[in-house]
């Protein structure tokens, strides 16, 4: 039997830091997908490999960092330490997002008939 006091928060309630992390992850995923799908023709016109890599990595990381920095995510830390920590977390979120997208593409290529109906 699980008895909770009135002052103890429910386990289903997320902290603002958890919500900020989830929102930042979803925004990074959406931004990365948008860049690869919609913006890629314009980026390929640049014709410079390092510039393409810069656009594809810096924009999602910057968006993720901005969301995390504006939230209550570790406000107790010193300013420089918090900025460095949030940049590291943003890079980790981008890495996880990129890995997730690679897995999705692999599954789409490995199982091309799944989800299609008709002849």
HELIX and SHEET records of a PDB file:
HELIX    1   1 UNK A   16  UNK A   34  1                                  19    
HELIX    2   2 UNK A   35  UNK A   39  3                                   5    
HELIX    3   3 UNK A   40  UNK A   44  1                                   5    
HELIX    4   4 UNK A   49  UNK A   70  1                                  22    
HELIX    5   5 UNK A   79  UNK A  110  1                                  32    
END                                                                             
